[in-house]
């Protein structure tokens, strides 16, 4: 709000100074022209300056709608009416990635501003942390160690999950060593199209699943249900007591009225230790997911109400050293991921026309979206109770 006020003041001062300059010019011209001509000239300059001022105000408003966290211009007034702030809960973010320890502080700063008290960090390969040009075999062990070390430093703030690449030698022994060092769960990417190498029920992974089922170690497992749902069902049929968190609604949120979304719910109905989270992904994927919720509120609201005991709050923005990911940027993402659950309507700059992540060809100048406005009991389960049940604070 302050930025918008300052911008308006600056524009007002520029307009005022320009008008005064026009008046000086017209005064000097009186000795050479009639009063009628002078009045016409002055009117012309004033009209011109008003038009320029309006154009600048419009431009500033459009540009500001693509900035993180803050809004200026007409959208700010609407935001003040619609946005009452975040509700008070002991929020646990159950899905996030961390590249390096040096990137943690800016994330924690954003958490403080948005009420996030604990975070479940899943270890990742280089591809997740640095981009599709990097391999899926690189960085798994190093990032697992980094996450474990961060959790040792801040055990009250961090829930650490290690990761393994299916098929690597010595995986079971490695997993047991991670658990001995404090790992609270295992992250698997094998159901992700960019990471898929072998069937999910490959013989090499069966000892891992058996160990996790017997020990009760949860698996956060990215599984695209449309592509690999049959393979995942075979795993669950063999290990029905596995505790598995499948993020992103099993990547079925793109078509919430489709067959895969219904099939995912059938799995939830069949296996009581199966969970999901509210994360969509980062940047453009997040905007698409929030847009789906905005357009299909009834479907998602019914899902959350039915499975309120099986849903965790998550963000999955991937915290790295990317210059774009400032504390303000991170805060804006955390806030949007809460807004969609808590509010009937909200604004998110990434969804605004002019943002490089917005829907192409869309007309949404302020990033206006519709939320689920879930009741406090459901929110408390998603934010607190469900995660605390698996990972007591």
N, C-alpha and C positions, 0 to 999 in steps of 0.2 A: 504494500500500500504506500509506503514511504517513497519508494522509487517512482511510482506513478505520480504522486503529488509533486515531487521534485521536477519530474519531466514536464508536467503541466505548467509549473511555475516558470521553468526555463523557457518554454514555448511562449508563455504569456509575456515574459520580459522581452523576448526577441520581437514579438509582434508589436509591443508597446514602443520599443526603441525604433523599430522600422517606421511606425506611424509618425513618431515625432520627427524622424528624418524627412519623411515626405512633407510634413508640415513646414519644415525649414525651407525645403526646396521651393514649395509653393509660395512662401512668404517672399523669398528673393525674387520671384517671378512677377509679383504684383506691379512692380514698376514698369514692366514690359508688356503686360497683358491686362485684359479687363478682369473684373472681379468674377464675372460669370465663367470665363475660361479657367481661372484659378480654382474655383469651386469644382469644376468638372475634373480638372487634373487631380485635385486632392481626393475626390470621390473615387476616381480610377485607381489611385495608389492604394487607398484603403481597401477597396474591393479585391484588388490583386493580392494584397498582403493577407487578407482574411482567407482567401482561397489557398494561398501557399501554406498558411498556418494550419488550415484544416487538412491539407494533404499530408503535411509533416506529422500531424497528430495521428492520422490514419495509418501512416507508414510505421510510426513508432509502436502503435497498438499491434499491428500485424507482426512486427519483428519480436516484440516483447512476448507475444503468445508462444514463441518457440524457445523461450528461455526457461531454465529450470527453476522450480520452486516459487518464483515471484511472478506476479502479473501486474501490468500497468494499463492505463487507458480504461475504456468502458467495461472491460471484463473484470477489472478489480472490484468494482462496485457490486457486480453480480456475484462474484466469488465471496465477498464479505457476507452476503445474505445467505448463500447456500451452504457455506462451509462453517460449521460451528466448532470445528476442531476435532481432535481424535478422542475417543472414549478412553477411560482409565482402566487398563488391564495390565496384568503381568505378562506381556507378550513374549512368546518364544518364536523366533524365526527358525523353522525346521528345515530350511533348504537354502544353503548359500555356499559359495566357493571363495577361497582366499588364495591369491597367488603367492604373496610373500608376507612375512610378519610386518614388514615396514608399511604395508598397505592397511593394516588392521586399525590403526588409530583413527583414520578418517572415517572408517565405517562405524566405529564405536561412537564417534562424535555424532554421526547421523542417527544412530540408535538412541542416543540420549534424547534427541529432539523429537523422536517419534515413539517413545515408550517401549522399545525393544530391549528386554532385559537379558535374554540368553539367545545364543545362535548355534544351530547345528551346522558345522562346516563339514562338507564332504570333500575328500581329497580328489584330485583331478590329474589328468594327463596334460601334456603340453598343448594338445589340440584344443581342449576346453579353455585353458588359461591364456593361450597366445594366438589361437586362430587355426583355421582349417589347413593352413600350410604346414602345420607341425604334426608330428606323429602321435599315435595313440599308445606307443610303447614307451615314450619318453616321459620322465618327470613323475611317474606314478609313485615311486618309492620316496623320492625327495619331498614331494608335496604331502604325502602321508606323514612323514617325519615332521615337516613344518607345522602341520595341523596339530599333531600330538604335542609338540613343544609349546605351541600357543595355548593349548588346553592346560598343560601343566602350569603355565604362567598365570592363567586366569580360569581356574576350574569352575568358578561360579558363573562365568560368562560364556564358556565354550563347551559344546558337546562335539567330540571329534569322531569322524568316520574315516577309516582308511579306505584304500582302493586297491584292486588287483586287476591285472589283465588276464582274462581267461586263457588257459593254456600255458601260461608261464610256469617253468619248473619250480617246485618247492612252494607252491601257493598256499597249501594248507599250513605248513610250518610257518610261513611268513605271516599268515593271518593270526595264528595263535600268538606269535611274538608281538604283533601289534596290539592284540587284546591285553597281553601281559603288561604292555606299556601304557594302557589306558584307553584304547579305542573302544568306543561304545557301539560301533556298528560298522557295516561294510557297504561301500558304494560300488555299484556295478553299472557300467555303461553299455553292456553287451546287447541290450535291446534297442539301442539308438542306431539309426540307419548309417550314420557316419562312423560308428564304432563296431558294427556287426561284422564278425569274422566266422563264427561257428554257431550252430544251433544252440539255443539257450539250454537245452537239455543234453548237451554234449557230455560224454562219459567223464571227461577231465574235470568237470565242475561238480559232479555228483558228490564227491567227498566234502566239498565246500558247503553245499546245501545241507548235507547231513549234519555237519558240525554246527552250522548256524541253527538248524532246527533243534538239535539236542541241547545246545547251550542257551538257546533263546536269544542269540545275537541277531538284531534286526538288520535287514538289508534294505538300503535305499536303491531301488533298481529302476533305471530308466527303461521302460518297455513301451514301444510303440505298438499298441494293441491291434491296430489295423494290419501291421506288417508281421508281427511276431506273436500275436495273441495265442495261436494254437500251440506254439512251442512253450509259451509260459504256462498254459493250462496243463501241459504234460508235466512240467516241473511241480506245480502245485498238487496235482493228483498223486504224485509220488511222495511229496513232502508237505502234507496238508497243514502241519502245525508251524510252518515257516511264518515268521513275522516279516512282512514285506511292505515297504512304503513305495508305491508307484506314483511318482510325481506327475504333475500336469494332466491329471485325470486319464493317465494312460495315453496321452497325446490324442485324446478324442475330442478336445474342446473345440477344434476347428469345425466340427459338425455335431453340435449337441443334440440334434434330432436324428442322428444317423444310427446305423446298426452297431458300429463299434462302441459308441457311447452306451448303448443299452447292454451290449455284451460285457462291458466293463462293470456295470452295475450288477450284472448277474454273478460276476466273480466276487464282488463285495458281499453279495447275499450268500454265497457258498462258503467263503473262507473268512472266519471271524477275525483272523489276525492280519488281514489285508487292509492297508490304509492308502490314502492319497494325500496330496497337499494342494494348496491354492496357487502355487507358482505356475507361470506360463513360460517364462524364458526372459531373455534380455532384449531391450530396445524394441525393434519392430515386432518381434514375436509377442512381447508384452502388450504392445498397443493392439495387436490383433486379438489377443485373448481378452483384454478389457472390452474391446469392441463387441466381441461375441457375447459377453455377459450383458453388455448394455442393450443388445438387440434381442436377447433370449433370457430376460430376467426370470420369467416364470419357471423355465426349465432348470436353471441353475439354483434358484431359490428352493425349489422342490428337492433338488439333489442334496443341498446342504442341510435341509431340515430332516430328510430321511437318514442321511449318513453323518449326522452331526458328531457322533462318537468316533468317526473314522477319518476325520479330516484334520490335517495340520496346516497351520499358516506357514507359507514359504514365499520367497522372493526370487531367488535364482538369477540375480543380476550379474554375478561373477565380479568380485572385487579384485581389481588389478591396479597397476600403476598408470593405466591409460589416462592421458591428460584430461579427457572429457569427464572422467569419473571423480569429480571433486566432492567434498563433503555435501555441498548443496545438491549436486546431481544425485548422489546416493540417497539423501534425505527425501528428495522428490519422488524417487522410485518407492522407497519404503512407505511413504505417505499414500501414494496412489494404490499400493497393494493393500493397504488398510482401508482406504476410502471406498473401494469397490465392495467391501464387505459391510461397512458400517453405515453408509449414506445412501440416500435415495437419489442424489445427484451430486456430482463433483466435477472438478476440472483437472486435467493433466496435460502439461505442456507438450509432451511427446505426441499426443493425439491431435494437436492443433495444426490447422492448415499453415504451412510454412515450415513445419518441422520435417526433417528428412526421414523421420520414422512414421509420419502420418500416412493415412490411407491415400494413395495417389488419386488425384482428381476429386478428393472430398471437399466439402465446404463446412468446416468446423473451426472457425477462427479462434475460439478460445479453448478448444479441447474439451468441450462439454460431453460428459458421459453419465450414464445412469448406473446406479449401484444397486445392491441387494437389500440394504437396510435391514440386516438380520437382527433378530432380537438378542438381548444381552446374554441369555442363557446359551444360545447357539454360539455366539461370539466367544464366550468364556471357554467353551469346550475346544473351539478351534485354536484360540490363542494360548490357552493355559492347560486345561485339564487333560486333554488327550496326550500331549507331549509329556506332561509331568507323570502320567501313568507309566510310560515306558522309560523315562529318564528323570527320576525324582531329583528335584533341586537340592 
